[in-house]
Amino acid sequence: MKTFHCGDIIPGCAASFTAADDDGILVQTRRHAVEAHGAAEPGSGSDVLVLPEIRTR
Ligand SMILES: [Zn+2]
Protein backbone atom coordinates (compact mmCIF):
# COMPACT_ATOMS: atom_id res chain seq x y z
CA MET A 1 0.00 0.00 0.00
CA LYS A 2 1.24 3.49 -0.85
CA THR A 3 0.65 6.58 1.22
CA PHE A 4 1.45 10.24 0.72
CA HIS A 5 1.11 13.08 3.20
CA CYS A 6 0.82 16.46 1.54
CA GLY A 7 2.27 18.12 4.63
CA ASP A 8 5.62 16.56 3.71
CA ILE A 9 5.92 19.07 0.86
CA ILE A 10 3.35 21.72 1.78
CA PRO A 11 3.80 22.61 5.46
CA GLY A 12 0.49 22.88 7.23
CA CYS A 13 -1.54 20.82 4.75
CA ALA A 14 -3.25 17.94 6.54
CA ALA A 15 -4.33 16.01 3.43
CA SER A 16 -3.17 12.42 3.06
CA PHE A 17 -3.74 9.88 0.33
CA THR A 18 -3.67 6.10 0.12
CA ALA A 19 -3.63 3.88 -2.97
CA ALA A 20 -2.43 0.52 -4.20
CA ASP A 21 0.32 2.03 -6.35
CA ASP A 22 2.05 5.28 -7.28
CA ASP A 23 -0.36 6.01 -10.13
CA GLY A 24 -3.26 5.76 -7.73
CA ILE A 25 -1.61 8.36 -5.53
CA LEU A 26 -0.85 10.71 -8.42
CA VAL A 27 -4.43 10.69 -9.67
CA GLN A 28 -5.46 12.06 -6.29
CA THR A 29 -2.58 14.46 -5.71
CA ARG A 30 -2.94 16.09 -9.14
CA ARG A 31 -6.55 16.92 -8.33
CA HIS A 32 -5.61 18.04 -4.84
CA ALA A 33 -2.82 20.27 -6.20
CA VAL A 34 -5.30 22.06 -8.46
CA GLU A 35 -8.19 22.32 -6.01
CA ALA A 36 -6.33 22.94 -2.74
CA HIS A 37 -3.10 24.59 -3.82
CA GLY A 38 -3.98 26.48 -6.99
CA ALA A 39 -1.70 24.45 -9.26
CA ALA A 40 -2.21 24.76 -13.00
CA GLU A 41 -4.42 22.10 -14.61
CA PRO A 42 -4.04 19.15 -14.75
CA GLY A 43 -1.83 19.33 -11.67
CA SER A 44 0.80 16.94 -13.02
CA GLY A 45 3.48 19.56 -12.32
CA SER A 46 3.31 18.35 -8.73
CA ASP A 47 4.37 14.81 -9.68
CA VAL A 48 8.08 15.55 -9.34
CA LEU A 49 7.51 16.74 -5.77
CA VAL A 50 5.10 13.99 -4.79
CA LEU A 51 6.89 10.90 -6.15
CA PRO A 52 9.96 11.02 -3.86
CA GLU A 53 7.70 11.39 -0.82
CA ILE A 54 5.37 8.45 -1.48
CA ARG A 55 5.79 5.90 1.28
CA THR A 56 5.28 2.15 1.01
CA ARG A 57 3.88 0.27 3.96
ZN1 LIG B 1 -2.17 19.70 0.22
N, CA, C, O and the ligand as a Tripos MOL2 file, in Angstrom:
@<TRIPOS>MOLECULE
protein
  229   227    58     0     0
PROTEIN
NO_CHARGES

@<TRIPOS>ATOM
      1 N           0.8420   -1.2000    0.0000 N.3       1 MET1
      2 CA          0.0000    0.0000    0.0000 C.3       1 MET1
      3 C           0.8730    1.2440    0.0000 C.2       1 MET1
      4 O           1.8890    1.2950    0.6920 O.2       1 MET1
      5 N           0.4810    2.2400   -0.7700 N.am      2 LYS2
      6 CA          1.2390    3.4900   -0.8520 C.3       2 LYS2
      7 C           0.4900    4.5960   -0.1210 C.2       2 LYS2
      8 O          -0.7370    4.6830   -0.1730 O.2       2 LYS2
      9 N           1.2530    5.4310    0.5520 N.am      3 THR3
     10 CA          0.6460    6.5810    1.2170 C.3       3 THR3
     11 C           1.4630    7.8280    0.9090 C.2       3 THR3
     12 O           2.6700    7.7620    0.6750 O.2       3 THR3
     13 N           0.7770    8.9600    0.9150 N.am      4 PHE4
     14 CA          1.4490   10.2430    0.7240 C.3       4 PHE4
     15 C           0.7750   11.2690    1.6210 C.2       4 PHE4
     16 O          -0.4510   11.3740    1.6720 O.2       4 PHE4
     17 N           1.6180   12.0250    2.3320 N.am      5 HIS5
     18 CA          1.1110   13.0830    3.1970 C.3       5 HIS5
     19 C           1.5190   14.4170    2.5980 C.2       5 HIS5
     20 O           2.7050   14.7240    2.4830 O.2       5 HIS5
     21 N           0.5270   15.2010    2.2200 N.am      6 CYS6
     22 CA          0.8180   16.4620    1.5420 C.3       6 CYS6
     23 C           1.6670   17.3880    2.4140 C.2       6 CYS6
     24 O           2.4560   18.1820    1.9020 O.2       6 CYS6
     25 N           1.4980   17.2800    3.7310 N.am      7 GLY7
     26 CA          2.2720   18.1200    4.6330 C.3       7 GLY7
     27 C           3.7780   17.9010    4.5220 C.2       7 GLY7
     28 O           4.5610   18.7270    4.9910 O.2       7 GLY7
     29 N           4.1880   16.7920    3.9040 N.am      8 ASP8
     30 CA          5.6170   16.5590    3.7120 C.3       8 ASP8
     31 C           6.2260   17.5480    2.7240 C.2       8 ASP8
     32 O           7.4280   17.8130    2.7660 O.2       8 ASP8
     33 N           5.3940   18.0950    1.8330 N.am      9 ILE9
     34 CA          5.9190   19.0660    0.8570 C.3       9 ILE9
     35 C           5.2510   20.4260    0.9780 C.2       9 ILE9
     36 O           5.8140   21.4360    0.5560 O.2       9 ILE9
     37 N           4.0470   20.4580    1.5570 N.am     10 ILE10
     38 CA          3.3480   21.7220    1.7760 C.3      10 ILE10
     39 C           3.0890   21.8450    3.2740 C.2      10 ILE10
     40 O           2.0860   21.3320    3.7710 O.2      10 ILE10
     41 N           3.9770   22.5160    3.9960 N.am     11 PRO11
     42 CA          3.8040   22.6070    5.4560 C.3      11 PRO11
     43 C           2.4250   23.1400    5.8280 C.2      11 PRO11
     44 O           1.9610   24.1430    5.2860 O.2      11 PRO11
     45 N           1.7870   22.4520    6.7580 N.am     12 GLY12
     46 CA          0.4850   22.8800    7.2320 C.3      12 GLY12
     47 C          -0.6840   22.1960    6.5550 C.2      12 GLY12
     48 O          -1.8060   22.2630    7.0570 O.2      12 GLY12
     49 N          -0.4510   21.5310    5.4160 N.am     13 CYS13
     50 CA         -1.5440   20.8210    4.7500 C.3      13 CYS13
     51 C          -1.7290   19.4710    5.4180 C.2      13 CYS13
     52 O          -0.7710   18.7160    5.5800 O.2      13 CYS13
     53 N          -2.9620   19.1660    5.8040 N.am     14 ALA14
     54 CA         -3.2470   17.9360    6.5450 C.3      14 ALA14
     55 C          -3.7370   16.8070    5.6470 C.2      14 ALA14
     56 O          -4.0690   15.7300    6.1410 O.2      14 ALA14
     57 N          -3.7870   17.0330    4.3430 N.am     15 ALA15
     58 CA         -4.3280   16.0140    3.4350 C.3      15 ALA15
     59 C          -3.3870   14.8220    3.3370 C.2      15 ALA15
     60 O          -2.1660   14.9810    3.3030 O.2      15 ALA15
     61 N          -3.9680   13.6240    3.2910 N.am     16 SER16
     62 CA         -3.1720   12.4240    3.0610 C.3      16 SER16
     63 C          -3.9220   11.5190    2.0950 C.2      16 SER16
     64 O          -5.1480   11.5750    1.9910 O.2      16 SER16
     65 N          -3.1670   10.6880    1.3960 N.am     17 PHE17
     66 CA         -3.7390    9.8760    0.3270 C.3      17 PHE17
     67 C          -3.1980    8.4650    0.4340 C.2      17 PHE17
     68 O          -2.0500    8.2520    0.8240 O.2      17 PHE17
     69 N          -4.0380    7.5040    0.0850 N.am     18 THR18
     70 CA         -3.6650    6.0970    0.1180 C.3      18 THR18
     71 C          -4.1170    5.4460   -1.1810 C.2      18 THR18
     72 O          -5.2150    5.7140   -1.6670 O.2      18 THR18
     73 N          -3.2690    4.5900   -1.7410 N.am     19 ALA19
     74 CA         -3.6260    3.8840   -2.9690 C.3      19 ALA19
     75 C          -2.7850    2.6190   -3.0750 C.2      19 ALA19
     76 O          -1.8370    2.4190   -2.3160 O.2      19 ALA19
     77 N          -3.1460    1.7790   -4.0230 N.am     20 ALA20
     78 CA         -2.4280    0.5180   -4.2000 C.3      20 ALA20
     79 C          -1.0730    0.7230   -4.8680 C.2      20 ALA20
     80 O          -0.1590   -0.0800   -4.6780 O.2      20 ALA20
     81 N          -0.9410    1.7970   -5.6500 N.am     21 ASP21
     82 CA          0.3210    2.0290   -6.3530 C.3      21 ASP21
     83 C           0.5310    3.5330   -6.5700 C.2      21 ASP21
     84 O          -0.3400    4.3480   -6.2660 O.2      21 ASP21
     85 N           1.7060    3.8780   -7.1010 N.am     22 ASP22
     86 CA          2.0490    5.2830   -7.2750 C.3      22 ASP22
     87 C           1.0360    6.0100   -8.1630 C.2      22 ASP22
     88 O           0.6620    7.1460   -7.8720 O.2      22 ASP22
     89 N           0.5970    5.3680   -9.2360 N.am     23 ASP23
     90 CA         -0.3650    6.0140  -10.1330 C.3      23 ASP23
     91 C          -1.6480    6.3750   -9.3990 C.2      23 ASP23
     92 O          -2.2490    7.4210   -9.6460 O.2      23 ASP23
     93 N          -2.0550    5.4980   -8.4990 N.am     24 GLY24
     94 CA         -3.2630    5.7640   -7.7340 C.3      24 GLY24
     95 C          -3.1080    6.9690   -6.8190 C.2      24 GLY24
     96 O          -4.0690    7.6950   -6.5620 O.2      24 GLY24
     97 N          -1.8940    7.1730   -6.3330 N.am     25 ILE25
     98 CA         -1.6090    8.3640   -5.5290 C.3      25 ILE25
     99 C          -1.6280    9.6030   -6.4120 C.2      25 ILE25
    100 O          -2.2320   10.6130   -6.0490 O.2      25 ILE25
    101 N          -0.9810    9.5390   -7.5510 N.am     26 LEU26
    102 CA         -0.8470   10.7150   -8.4170 C.3      26 LEU26
    103 C          -2.1920   11.2050   -8.9430 C.2      26 LEU26
    104 O          -2.4030   12.4100   -9.0800 O.2      26 LEU26
    105 N          -3.0920   10.2870   -9.2360 N.am     27 VAL27
    106 CA         -4.4260   10.6880   -9.6720 C.3      27 VAL27
    107 C          -5.0610   11.6150   -8.6330 C.2      27 VAL27
    108 O          -5.7090   12.6050   -8.9730 O.2      27 VAL27
    109 N          -4.8590   11.2720   -7.3720 N.am     28 GLN28
    110 CA         -5.4630   12.0570   -6.2950 C.3      28 GLN28
    111 C          -4.6970   13.3500   -6.0230 C.2      28 GLN28
    112 O          -5.2980   14.3980   -5.7880 O.2      28 GLN28
    113 N          -3.3660   13.2660   -6.0560 N.am     29 THR29
    114 CA         -2.5840   14.4570   -5.7080 C.3      29 THR29
    115 C          -2.6340   15.5090   -6.8050 C.2      29 THR29
    116 O          -2.5270   16.7000   -6.5140 O.2      29 THR29
    117 N          -2.7950   15.0960   -8.0670 N.am     30 ARG30
    118 CA         -2.9420   16.0870   -9.1430 C.3      30 ARG30
    119 C          -4.2100   16.9090   -8.9120 C.2      30 ARG30
    120 O          -4.1970   18.1350   -9.0250 O.2      30 ARG30
    121 N          -5.2950   16.2210   -8.5900 N.am     31 ARG31
    122 CA         -6.5550   16.9170   -8.3320 C.3      31 ARG31
    123 C          -6.4290   17.8170   -7.1010 C.2      31 ARG31
    124 O          -6.8950   18.9560   -7.0960 O.2      31 ARG31
    125 N          -5.7970   17.2880   -6.0750 N.am     32 HIS32
    126 CA         -5.6070   18.0400   -4.8370 C.3      32 HIS32
    127 C          -4.7430   19.2800   -5.0840 C.2      32 HIS32
    128 O          -5.0150   20.3490   -4.5380 O.2      32 HIS32
    129 N          -3.7090   19.1330   -5.9030 N.am     33 ALA33
    130 CA         -2.8210   20.2660   -6.1960 C.3      33 ALA33
    131 C          -3.5940   21.4040   -6.8480 C.2      33 ALA33
    132 O          -3.3750   22.5740   -6.5360 O.2      33 ALA33
    133 N          -4.4990   21.0540   -7.7530 N.am     34 VAL34
    134 CA         -5.2970   22.0590   -8.4560 C.3      34 VAL34
    135 C          -6.3250   22.6830   -7.5140 C.2      34 VAL34
    136 O          -6.4560   23.9050   -7.4420 O.2      34 VAL34
    137 N          -7.0530   21.8260   -6.7920 N.am     35 GLU35
    138 CA         -8.1910   22.3160   -6.0060 C.3      35 GLU35
    139 C          -7.7750   22.9580   -4.6840 C.2      35 GLU35
    140 O          -8.4100   23.9110   -4.2310 O.2      35 GLU35
    141 N          -6.7200   22.4450   -4.0680 N.am     36 ALA36
    142 CA         -6.3340   22.9350   -2.7390 C.3      36 ALA36
    143 C          -5.1660   23.9090   -2.7810 C.2      36 ALA36
    144 O          -5.0260   24.7550   -1.8970 O.2      36 ALA36
    145 N          -4.3190   23.7900   -3.8180 N.am     37 HIS37
    146 CA         -3.0990   24.5890   -3.8210 C.3      37 HIS37
    147 C          -2.9550   25.4710   -5.0480 C.2      37 HIS37
    148 O          -1.9090   26.0890   -5.2470 O.2      37 HIS37
    149 N          -3.9930   25.5390   -5.8730 N.am     38 GLY38
    150 CA         -3.9750   26.4760   -6.9870 C.3      38 GLY38
    151 C          -2.9970   26.1370   -8.0940 C.2      38 GLY38
    152 O          -2.5970   27.0140   -8.8600 O.2      38 GLY38
    153 N          -2.6030   24.8580   -8.1890 N.am     39 ALA39
    154 CA         -1.6950   24.4460   -9.2610 C.3      39 ALA39
    155 C          -2.4190   24.5330  -10.6060 C.2      39 ALA39
    156 O          -3.6440   24.4380  -10.6760 O.2      39 ALA39
    157 N          -1.6400   24.7120  -11.6640 N.am     40 ALA40
    158 CA         -2.2140   24.7650  -13.0040 C.3      40 ALA40
    159 C          -2.7430   23.3870  -13.4000 C.2      40 ALA40
    160 O          -2.1300   22.3650  -13.0910 O.2      40 ALA40
    161 N          -3.8920   23.3710  -14.0890 N.am     41 GLU41
    162 CA         -4.4160   22.1040  -14.6130 C.3      41 GLU41
    163 C          -3.3760   21.4630  -15.5230 C.2      41 GLU41
    164 O          -2.6680   22.1810  -16.2300 O.2      41 GLU41
    165 N          -3.2590   20.1160  -15.5310 N.am     42 PRO42
    166 CA         -4.0350   19.1470  -14.7500 C.3      42 PRO42
    167 C          -3.3800   18.7960  -13.4100 C.2      42 PRO42
    168 O          -3.7480   17.7950  -12.7950 O.2      42 PRO42
    169 N          -2.4380   19.5840  -12.9570 N.am     43 GLY43
    170 CA         -1.8270   19.3260  -11.6710 C.3      43 GLY43
    171 C          -0.6330   18.3920  -11.7180 C.2      43 GLY43
    172 O          -0.0270   18.1070  -10.6850 O.2      43 GLY43
    173 N          -0.2900   17.9130  -12.9040 N.am     44 SER44
    174 CA          0.8020   16.9390  -13.0190 C.3      44 SER44
    175 C           2.1670   17.5740  -12.7430 C.2      44 SER44
    176 O           3.1580   16.8640  -12.5770 O.2      44 SER44
    177 N           2.2220   18.9080  -12.6940 N.am     45 GLY45
    178 CA          3.4750   19.5650  -12.3210 C.3      45 GLY45
    179 C           3.9150   19.2210  -10.9160 C.2      45 GLY45
    180 O           5.0800   19.3980  -10.5620 O.2      45 GLY45
    181 N           2.9740   18.7250  -10.1050 N.am     46 SER46
    182 CA          3.3100   18.3510   -8.7280 C.3      46 SER46
    183 C           3.9460   16.9670   -8.6430 C.2      46 SER46
    184 O           4.4890   16.6000   -7.6010 O.2      46 SER46
    185 N           3.8850   16.1980   -9.7250 N.am     47 ASP47
    186 CA          4.3660   14.8060   -9.6760 C.3      47 ASP47
    187 C           5.8070   14.7150   -9.1820 C.2      47 ASP47
    188 O           6.1410   13.8540   -8.3680 O.2      47 ASP47
    189 N           6.6570   15.6130   -9.6830 N.am     48 VAL48
    190 CA          8.0810   15.5550   -9.3380 C.3      48 VAL48
    191 C           8.3120   15.7820   -7.8500 C.2      48 VAL48
    192 O           9.2950   15.2980   -7.2890 O.2      48 VAL48
    193 N           7.4100   16.5150   -7.2150 N.am     49 LEU49
    194 CA          7.5130   16.7420   -5.7710 C.3      49 LEU49
    195 C           6.9200   15.5850   -4.9870 C.2      49 LEU49
    196 O           7.4320   15.1990   -3.9370 O.2      49 LEU49
    197 N           5.8350   15.0400   -5.5130 N.am     50 VAL50
    198 CA          5.1020   13.9930   -4.7930 C.3      50 VAL50
    199 C           5.8380   12.6520   -4.8200 C.2      50 VAL50
    200 O           5.9590   11.9910   -3.7900 O.2      50 VAL50
    201 N           6.3260   12.2540   -5.9870 N.am     51 LEU51
    202 CA          6.8870   10.9020   -6.1530 C.3      51 LEU51
    203 C           7.9570   10.5480   -5.1190 C.2      51 LEU51
    204 O           7.9040    9.4520   -4.5610 O.2      51 LEU51
    205 N           8.9270   11.4270   -4.8380 N.am     52 PRO52
    206 CA          9.9570   11.0180   -3.8580 C.3      52 PRO52
    207 C           9.4230   10.8570   -2.4420 C.2      52 PRO52
    208 O          10.0750   10.2380   -1.6020 O.2      52 PRO52
    209 N           8.2490   11.4050   -2.1710 N.am     53 GLU53
    210 CA          7.7010   11.3870   -0.8210 C.3      53 GLU53
    211 C           6.6490   10.3030   -0.6010 C.2      53 GLU53
    212 O           6.1310   10.1590    0.5060 O.2      53 GLU53
    213 N           6.3320    9.5440   -1.6420 N.am     54 ILE54
    214 CA          5.3730    8.4460   -1.4840 C.3      54 ILE54
    215 C           6.0120    7.3400   -0.6490 C.2      54 ILE54
    216 O           7.1240    6.8860   -0.9200 O.2      54 ILE54
    217 N           5.2800    6.9300    0.3600 N.am     55 ARG55
    218 CA          5.7890    5.9030    1.2800 C.3      55 ARG55
    219 C           5.0930    4.5660    1.0000 C.2      55 ARG55
    220 O           3.9110    4.5240    0.6560 O.2      55 ARG55
    221 N           5.8380    3.4980    1.1520 N.am     56 THR56
    222 CA          5.2830    2.1540    1.0070 C.3      56 THR56
    223 C           5.1710    1.5310    2.3920 C.2      56 THR56
    224 O           6.1000    1.6020    3.1970 O.2      56 THR56
    225 N           4.0320    0.9250    2.6530 N.am     57 ARG57
    226 CA          3.8780    0.2710    3.9560 C.3      57 ARG57
    227 C           3.2460   -1.0940    3.7860 C.2      57 ARG57
    228 O           3.0330   -1.8020    4.7700 O.2      57 ARG57
    229 ZN         -2.1690   19.7000    0.2210 Zn       58 ZN58
@<TRIPOS>BOND
     1     1     2 1
     2     2     3 1
     3     3     4 2
     4     3     5 am
     5     5     6 1
     6     6     7 1
     7     7     8 2
     8     7     9 am
     9     9    10 1
    10    10    11 1
    11    11    12 2
    12    11    13 am
    13    13    14 1
    14    14    15 1
    15    15    16 2
    16    15    17 am
    17    17    18 1
    18    18    19 1
    19    19    20 2
    20    19    21 am
    21    21    22 1
    22    22    23 1
    23    23    24 2
    24    23    25 am
    25    25    26 1
    26    26    27 1
    27    27    28 2
    28    27    29 am
    29    29    30 1
    30    30    31 1
    31    31    32 2
    32    31    33 am
    33    33    34 1
    34    34    35 1
    35    35    36 2
    36    35    37 am
    37    37    38 1
    38    38    39 1
    39    39    40 2
    40    39    41 am
    41    41    42 1
    42    42    43 1
    43    43    44 2
    44    43    45 am
    45    45    46 1
    46    46    47 1
    47    47    48 2
    48    47    49 am
    49    49    50 1
    50    50    51 1
    51    51    52 2
    52    51    53 am
    53    53    54 1
    54    54    55 1
    55    55    56 2
    56    55    57 am
    57    57    58 1
    58    58    59 1
    59    59    60 2
    60    59    61 am
    61    61    62 1
    62    62    63 1
    63    63    64 2
    64    63    65 am
    65    65    66 1
    66    66    67 1
    67    67    68 2
    68    67    69 am
    69    69    70 1
    70    70    71 1
    71    71    72 2
    72    71    73 am
    73    73    74 1
    74    74    75 1
    75    75    76 2
    76    75    77 am
    77    77    78 1
    78    78    79 1
    79    79    80 2
    80    79    81 am
    81    81    82 1
    82    82    83 1
    83    83    84 2
    84    83    85 am
    85    85    86 1
    86    86    87 1
    87    87    88 2
    88    87    89 am
    89    89    90 1
    90    90    91 1
    91    91    92 2
    92    91    93 am
    93    93    94 1
    94    94    95 1
    95    95    96 2
    96    95    97 am
    97    97    98 1
    98    98    99 1
    99    99   100 2
   100    99   101 am
   101   101   102 1
   102   102   103 1
   103   103   104 2
   104   103   105 am
   105   105   106 1
   106   106   107 1
   107   107   108 2
   108   107   109 am
   109   109   110 1
   110   110   111 1
   111   111   112 2
   112   111   113 am
   113   113   114 1
   114   114   115 1
   115   115   116 2
   116   115   117 am
   117   117   118 1
   118   118   119 1
   119   119   120 2
   120   119   121 am
   121   121   122 1
   122   122   123 1
   123   123   124 2
   124   123   125 am
   125   125   126 1
   126   126   127 1
   127   127   128 2
   128   127   129 am
   129   129   130 1
   130   130   131 1
   131   131   132 2
   132   131   133 am
   133   133   134 1
   134   134   135 1
   135   135   136 2
   136   135   137 am
   137   137   138 1
   138   138   139 1
   139   139   140 2
   140   139   141 am
   141   141   142 1
   142   142   143 1
   143   143   144 2
   144   143   145 am
   145   145   146 1
   146   146   147 1
   147   147   148 2
   148   147   149 am
   149   149   150 1
   150   150   151 1
   151   151   152 2
   152   151   153 am
   153   153   154 1
   154   154   155 1
   155   155   156 2
   156   155   157 am
   157   157   158 1
   158   158   159 1
   159   159   160 2
   160   159   161 am
   161   161   162 1
   162   162   163 1
   163   163   164 2
   164   163   165 am
   165   165   166 1
   166   166   167 1
   167   167   168 2
   168   167   169 am
   169   169   170 1
   170   170   171 1
   171   171   172 2
   172   171   173 am
   173   173   174 1
   174   174   175 1
   175   175   176 2
   176   175   177 am
   177   177   178 1
   178   178   179 1
   179   179   180 2
   180   179   181 am
   181   181   182 1
   182   182   183 1
   183   183   184 2
   184   183   185 am
   185   185   186 1
   186   186   187 1
   187   187   188 2
   188   187   189 am
   189   189   190 1
   190   190   191 1
   191   191   192 2
   192   191   193 am
   193   193   194 1
   194   194   195 1
   195   195   196 2
   196   195   197 am
   197   197   198 1
   198   198   199 1
   199   199   200 2
   200   199   201 am
   201   201   202 1
   202   202   203 1
   203   203   204 2
   204   203   205 am
   205   205   206 1
   206   206   207 1
   207   207   208 2
   208   207   209 am
   209   209   210 1
   210   210   211 1
   211   211   212 2
   212   211   213 am
   213   213   214 1
   214   214   215 1
   215   215   216 2
   216   215   217 am
   217   217   218 1
   218   218   219 1
   219   219   220 2
   220   219   221 am
   221   221   222 1
   222   222   223 1
   223   223   224 2
   224   223   225 am
   225   225   226 1
   226   226   227 1
   227   227   228 2
@<TRIPOS>SUBSTRUCTURE
     1 MET1         2 RESIDUE 1 A MET
     2 LYS2         6 RESIDUE 1 A LYS
     3 THR3        10 RESIDUE 1 A THR
     4 PHE4        14 RESIDUE 1 A PHE
     5 HIS5        18 RESIDUE 1 A HIS
     6 CYS6        22 RESIDUE 1 A CYS
     7 GLY7        26 RESIDUE 1 A GLY
     8 ASP8        30 RESIDUE 1 A ASP
     9 ILE9        34 RESIDUE 1 A ILE
    10 ILE10       38 RESIDUE 1 A ILE
    11 PRO11       42 RESIDUE 1 A PRO
    12 GLY12       46 RESIDUE 1 A GLY
    13 CYS13       50 RESIDUE 1 A CYS
    14 ALA14       54 RESIDUE 1 A ALA
    15 ALA15       58 RESIDUE 1 A ALA
    16 SER16       62 RESIDUE 1 A SER
    17 PHE17       66 RESIDUE 1 A PHE
    18 THR18       70 RESIDUE 1 A THR
    19 ALA19       74 RESIDUE 1 A ALA
    20 ALA20       78 RESIDUE 1 A ALA
    21 ASP21       82 RESIDUE 1 A ASP
    22 ASP22       86 RESIDUE 1 A ASP
    23 ASP23       90 RESIDUE 1 A ASP
    24 GLY24       94 RESIDUE 1 A GLY
    25 ILE25       98 RESIDUE 1 A ILE
    26 LEU26      102 RESIDUE 1 A LEU
    27 VAL27      106 RESIDUE 1 A VAL
    28 GLN28      110 RESIDUE 1 A GLN
    29 THR29      114 RESIDUE 1 A THR
    30 ARG30      118 RESIDUE 1 A ARG
    31 ARG31      122 RESIDUE 1 A ARG
    32 HIS32      126 RESIDUE 1 A HIS
    33 ALA33      130 RESIDUE 1 A ALA
    34 VAL34      134 RESIDUE 1 A VAL
    35 GLU35      138 RESIDUE 1 A GLU
    36 ALA36      142 RESIDUE 1 A ALA
    37 HIS37      146 RESIDUE 1 A HIS
    38 GLY38      150 RESIDUE 1 A GLY
    39 ALA39      154 RESIDUE 1 A ALA
    40 ALA40      158 RESIDUE 1 A ALA
    41 GLU41      162 RESIDUE 1 A GLU
    42 PRO42      166 RESIDUE 1 A PRO
    43 GLY43      170 RESIDUE 1 A GLY
    44 SER44      174 RESIDUE 1 A SER
    45 GLY45      178 RESIDUE 1 A GLY
    46 SER46      182 RESIDUE 1 A SER
    47 ASP47      186 RESIDUE 1 A ASP
    48 VAL48      190 RESIDUE 1 A VAL
    49 LEU49      194 RESIDUE 1 A LEU
    50 VAL50      198 RESIDUE 1 A VAL
    51 LEU51      202 RESIDUE 1 A LEU
    52 PRO52      206 RESIDUE 1 A PRO
    53 GLU53      210 RESIDUE 1 A GLU
    54 ILE54      214 RESIDUE 1 A ILE
    55 ARG55      218 RESIDUE 1 A ARG
    56 THR56      222 RESIDUE 1 A THR
    57 ARG57      226 RESIDUE 1 A ARG
    58 ZN58       229 GROUP 0 **** ****
